[in-house]
C-alpha cells in the first residue's frame, strides 16, 4: 500500500498599501465619529438640537466608563 501525498502550492496574497490606505482612512473616520457621539456629545454640540443622541448612547457611555452624570 502506497501513500500519495500532494502538497499544494500555497500562495499568500499581498495587499499593496495604496489599496489599503483609503479603507483604513474610512474606518478611522467612522470610528472617530462614533467615539465623538459616545464620549463627547452632551447635547451642546449635537447635530440635532437637544439631548437625543446622548440618551440613545447613554448605556454605551456607561459600558465604556465615560462619565455622563
N, C-alpha and C positions, 0 to 999 in steps of 0.2 A: 504494500500500500504506500503510495507516494503522496506527499502533501505538496500542493502547489500554492504558494502564497504570492500574491501580486501586491506590490506596493505602488499605490497610485502617486503620480506626480502631483504634489500639492503645492499650489502657488498662492502665496499670501498677497492679496491686492494692496496696493499702496494708494493712498488718497493724497493728492497734491494739496499743499497748504492754501493755494489760491482758490481751490474749490471749497475748502473747509472754512475759510475766514468769513464769508458772508453769513453762513449759517451760525457760526459762533457769535457774530455780532448781533444777529437777530435774537438768539437765545439770551444773550446778555441784556439786550434792551427789554425784552419781555420780563425777564427776572427782575430787573431794576424797577420796572413799573409795578409789578406785583409787590415787591418789597416796599415801595413807597406807599401803596394803598394799605398794606397791612401795618406798617410801622409808623409812618409819619402823618398820615391823614387823620386829622382831628376834626374835620368839618370846616376849618378856617380856609384852607386852600383847596377844598374839594371842588371837583369839576361841577357836579350838581350841587346846588346850594343845600345847606342843612347837614345833618349827620347821617345820612342814609348809608354811605359806604362804610362809615365807622361801625354802624350797627350790623351791617352784613358781614364784616370780617371780625367782629368782636371776639368770637370764640377762638379764631385763629390767632388773634393777638395774645390771648391768654396761653394758648398752646405753645407759642414761640417765646413766651416770657417777656413780652412787651408791656410796659405799664400803660394802663389807659383809664384808671380811676383816680 
